[in-house]
Structures are given as C-alpha cells and as structure tokens.
Amino acid sequence: MKGAVIIDGRALAAALRQRVAAAAARLKEGAGIVPGLATILVGDDPASLSYVRSKACAAVEAGLACFEQHLPADTAEPALVAEVRRLVADERVDAILVQLPLPPQIDADRVIAAIDPAKDVDGFHPLNVGRLWRGRPGLVPCTPQACLRLIRTVRADLAGAEAVVIGRSNIVGKPAAALLLAAGCTVTLVHSQSRDKAAICRRADILVAAAGRARLVTQEWIKPGAIVIDVGINPVIGMDGKRHIVGDVDYAAARAVAGAITPVPGGVGPMTIACVLGNTLLAACRRRGIAEPAL
C-alpha cells in the first residue's frame, strides 16, 4: 500500500500567515488600523514561554501589533483578572490570549470569563463556546480550527464522513467535535471511559488524536486510507538519551496505513499559531464593523 500523504503544517501555515499579512497591510493602508494581539504569560514554564514567543514573533512578522505581558508565577488571581480587564479596555488591543495552563492559585475559568468575547482570540469564553455549538458567528478555538483547515487540504467536502476525536478537553476535543459536526461529519468522542477504543477509531474516515499520551494510537487503531490529525505534543527520552517531541500517534507505523497524516512537530502546531493571527485580524474587523477578509 502506498504510504500516507504527509500534511505539511509548516508550509500551509506559512501560506495562511501570508494571507493574514496581506489583509493586515490592506487594513492599515485603507483604514489606518493595525490589529493588536495581547498575550499574557504567568510564570516561567519553558514550553509556554516558547509558545507565547512564537505567537508574538509571528504577529510582528504579519504586521500586527503585539503587547506581551509576563507576570510572575505567584501572581494572585485578582491581579491577573485586573490585567485582563485593563487590556479589554485598551482600544489598541483587538485580541487577548491568556496562555494556559495557569498556576494552581488561579481559576482559569474566572480569568477567561473576564475577557471580552469579542477579544477572546482563543474562543474559550462561554459565549464563544455556545456560539460554536449553535453554529453562530464567533471566534473559534485555534487548535481545532487548525485541525479542520489541515483536514480540508486533503478532503474539501466532509459531509457524511465518520470522524472520531480522541480526547474530550474543552480546549481541543470538544470544539473539534463541534467543528466536524458543523462540517457534516458523524462525530464520536473517545475518552478514558470509552470501551474498545481501537474498534471505534478503526471506523473513522477522519481521526483526530488529542489525548495527550505519547504514541497512544497504533497502526491497529487506524482505518486504511483515513486522515489522521495528531494534536499531541509529548516530550519523551529517546534511545539516544535526548529529549524528543512525539505525538499521540505512532507516526512511523501509522504512515503505512493512513491516507494522510500530520507530523509532530510540523503539523498542527504551526497552523495553530497562524490561526491565532487570523483570529486577531477577524476580531479587529468585527469590532469595527469592517468586512472580513477571506482567509
């Protein structure tokens, strides 16, 4: 059997970032508006720090304004909420991103609730969650949005496809299921309590793995010819004694049976960052009643 098509997230993300940059340039030239993204990082987690910096650099490269806030790990919840509200009131800021996870003394739900839904670039505010499930306009979570964009590069028409999402998190699993359902798929969510997970996954034309467990999905879980989207980012120590990042899918084995697959790294991650930029641009346009560009 022919090996799987490798879905190049880096190249596809670069193309989306170029479209965002072109639209941002037109917005600046035509209306004097520079979309602004504010990021808030609490603490010094290396992975979170790297991710936030990647988003900030990408925003600047796309011609967006970026406002970075780095708060100490012992920041109290009221202080963080106050910072969020300050950014909500700042007219230069069109989109606010609070990097998760937050330290244990902070209730993430309370912080997210303080964000203006119109500036909620991650789409985590309860109003945006409700709009997503009801099929109403809102800001869509970036990682699930990235998954759908990558899927559509292989299969544009998803109507009638059977999709399985592994993982039921509010950040990826549930919103990914909502997007696939809206696209016309028959959707199943597999989670820790599901029975015979492999059998359920083998039915899938589209398999989205977002469980957070290294190489959980083996070749036996995959339907021949399926589209496999690997959201996992798992650090492991390799045979060489070095730290490596692997996905939730056994990539080498899965390539032999899947029809298309995303690599880790280089798949969903770069596209997620590009979707953050896209959401920032859309937020800037929607807040001002300006026609949205096609991205």
SVG drawing of the C-alpha trace seen along z (x, -y; Angstrom):
<svg xmlns="http://www.w3.org/2000/svg" viewBox="-28 -56 50 60">
<polyline fill="none" stroke="black" stroke-width="0.4" points="0.0,0.0 1.2,-3.5 2.4,-5.5 0.3,-8.3 0.3,-11.8 2.2,-14.0 0.2,-17.1 2.9,-19.8 1.6,-22.1 4.6,-24.4 4.0,-25.2 0.2,-25.5 0.7,-27.8 3.1,-29.9 0.6,-30.4 -2.1,-31.4 0.3,-33.8 1.0,-35.4 -2.7,-35.9 -3.1,-37.5 -0.2,-39.8 -1.6,-40.9 -5.0,-41.6 -3.4,-43.4 -1.5,-45.6 -4.7,-46.5 -6.4,-47.3 -3.6,-49.6 -3.4,-51.3 -7.2,-51.7 -8.4,-52.4 -5.2,-53.2 -5.9,-50.2 -3.2,-47.8 -4.8,-44.8 -3.4,-44.2 -2.7,-41.0 -2.0,-41.0 -0.5,-37.9 -0.4,-37.1 2.0,-34.6 2.0,-33.8 5.2,-32.0 8.2,-30.7 7.2,-27.3 9.6,-26.7 7.1,-25.3 4.6,-28.0 7.3,-30.7 8.4,-29.3 4.9,-29.1 4.0,-32.6 7.2,-34.0 6.4,-32.1 3.0,-33.7 4.4,-37.2 7.1,-36.8 4.6,-35.6 2.3,-38.5 5.0,-41.1 6.1,-39.3 2.5,-39.6 2.3,-43.3 0.2,-43.0 0.9,-44.9 1.9,-42.7 1.6,-43.5 3.4,-41.0 2.6,-40.7 4.8,-38.4 3.7,-38.1 5.4,-36.2 4.3,-32.7 2.9,-33.8 0.6,-36.3 -2.8,-36.3 -6.0,-35.7 -7.4,-39.2 -4.3,-40.8 -4.5,-38.7 -8.2,-39.5 -7.4,-43.2 -4.7,-42.9 -7.2,-41.2 -9.7,-43.9 -7.1,-46.6 -6.4,-45.0 -10.2,-44.7 -10.4,-48.5 -7.3,-49.2 -8.6,-50.2 -5.2,-49.2 -5.9,-45.6 -8.2,-43.6 -7.4,-40.1 -6.3,-38.8 -4.6,-35.5 -4.0,-34.1 -1.5,-31.2 -2.7,-28.0 -2.2,-26.3 -2.2,-28.8 -0.6,-28.3 -2.8,-26.4 -3.8,-29.5 -5.7,-30.9 -9.1,-29.7 -8.7,-29.7 -12.5,-29.8 -12.7,-33.1 -9.9,-34.6 -11.4,-33.6 -14.8,-34.9 -13.2,-38.4 -12.1,-38.5 -14.5,-40.4 -15.8,-37.7 -15.1,-40.0 -11.4,-39.9 -11.3,-36.3 -8.8,-35.1 -8.7,-31.5 -12.5,-31.2 -12.7,-29.9 -15.2,-32.4 -18.5,-30.7 -20.3,-32.9 -17.9,-31.9 -18.3,-28.2 -22.1,-28.5 -21.9,-30.2 -19.7,-27.5 -22.1,-24.7 -25.1,-26.7 -23.4,-27.4 -23.4,-31.2 -20.6,-33.6 -17.9,-33.8 -14.1,-33.4 -13.3,-29.7 -10.6,-27.9 -7.4,-28.0 -6.1,-24.4 -9.4,-22.8 -9.6,-25.4 -6.1,-24.4 -7.2,-20.7 -10.1,-21.4 -8.0,-23.6 -5.5,-20.8 -8.2,-18.2 -9.7,-20.2 -6.4,-20.4 -6.9,-16.6 -10.7,-16.3 -12.6,-19.5 -16.1,-18.0 -16.5,-16.4 -20.3,-15.8 -21.1,-12.2 -17.6,-11.4 -17.2,-9.5 -14.9,-11.4 -13.5,-10.2 -11.9,-12.7 -9.7,-11.1 -9.9,-13.4 -12.7,-15.5 -10.9,-18.6 -12.6,-22.0 -9.5,-23.3 -9.3,-20.8 -11.5,-17.7 -15.0,-19.2 -14.6,-22.2 -13.0,-19.9 -16.1,-17.7 -18.3,-20.8 -16.5,-21.9 -16.6,-18.5 -20.3,-18.2 -20.9,-21.6 -19.0,-20.4 -21.4,-17.5 -19.5,-14.7 -20.9,-11.9 -18.8,-12.5 -17.7,-10.3 -15.7,-11.4 -13.4,-8.8 -12.2,-9.3 -10.8,-7.5 -14.1,-5.8 -14.8,-4.6 -14.9,-0.9 -12.9,0.7 -11.3,-2.5 -9.4,-0.8 -12.6,0.6 -14.3,-2.8 -11.2,-4.6 -11.0,-2.0 -14.3,-3.2 -13.1,-6.7 -12.5,-8.3 -11.0,-11.2 -9.2,-10.6 -8.1,-13.5 -5.8,-12.4 -5.8,-14.8 -5.4,-12.6 -2.0,-13.9 -0.5,-10.4 2.6,-9.6 2.1,-7.1 -1.3,-6.0 -2.7,-5.4 -1.1,-2.4 -1.5,-1.1 -4.3,1.1 -6.4,-1.9 -6.4,-3.3 -8.8,-2.6 -6.8,-2.1 -6.9,-5.4 -8.0,-7.5 -7.0,-11.1 -5.0,-11.3 -4.5,-14.6 -2.1,-14.4 -2.5,-17.1 -0.2,-15.6 2.9,-17.3 4.6,-14.8 8.2,-15.0 10.0,-11.6 13.5,-10.5 14.8,-8.6 17.2,-5.7 19.9,-8.4 19.2,-9.7 18.0,-13.0 14.6,-14.7 12.3,-14.5 8.7,-15.6 6.3,-13.0 2.6,-13.0 -0.3,-10.9 0.1,-8.7 2.8,-6.1 3.8,-8.1 6.1,-5.5 3.6,-2.7 0.6,-4.9 2.1,-6.2 1.9,-2.7 -1.9,-2.5 -3.3,-6.1 -4.2,-8.0 -2.9,-11.3 -1.2,-12.3 0.2,-15.3 3.8,-15.0 4.8,-16.1 6.4,-18.5 5.5,-20.4 1.8,-19.7 -1.0,-21.2 1.4,-23.4 2.4,-25.9 -1.1,-26.1 -2.5,-26.8 -0.2,-29.9 -1.3,-31.0 -5.0,-30.7 -4.2,-32.9 -3.1,-35.6 -6.2,-35.0 -8.5,-35.4 -6.7,-38.6 -7.4,-40.0 -11.0,-38.9 -11.5,-40.4 -10.2,-43.7 -12.6,-43.8 -15.6,-42.6 -15.1,-45.1 -15.2,-47.9 -17.9,-46.6 -15.4,-46.2 -15.8,-43.5 -13.9,-40.4 -11.2,-39.2 -11.4,-35.6 -8.6,-33.7"/>
</svg>
